[in-house]
Amino acid sequence: MEALTVVVGLDGSAGSLAALAAAARLASLTGNRIVAVHVVRAHPLVTTAPVSGAGALAVADDEVTDRSHLDCEVALAGTDVPWQFEVRHGDPVTGMARAAADHDAICVAIGRSARRRFPRGSRSTVSERLVDRCDRPVLVVPPEPERAAPHEPS
């Protein structure tokens, strides 16, 4: 029997790293596999931006993509969890929902921002929009609390 899939959204944030760790624990306990997905956002200004501006956006996207892949390698090293890394392009919510459907995922794990940027009344965060749009269970994982260094008072 083929292992079931947990899709994880990665964007280099502390929340996405916490989601990857939670998905790794879940996959390890249940014998599932992980598909880590990094969605490169479409940049509407690229078509009107000067070449140097468009190039800078592309370089920044490549750096975040490489960092997200490296995060997977580091976080999943030493585990027995099979995994793969995918890059998709466009809206993160659409990309994650499509990845979940494409892989027939049992759930999607996504990080929650440490700070809400919008008032409670708005539903504009990626995690909230994904919960509304995805036809799979969505595990929204908060970032790990920052701990004071041992020599610093808390």
LINLIN-V731497 format. One line per field, one symbol per residue. phi: phi as a letter, one per 40 degrees, with the letter a starting at -180 (. if undefined). Layout:
phi=???
This chain:
phi=.cccbbcbcbbgcccccccccccccccccbgcbbbcbbbcccbccdcbccdcccccccccccccccccccdcdccbcgcbccaabbbbbhcdcccccccccdcfccabbacbccbccbcdccbbcdccccdccccbcbccbcccccbccdcbcc
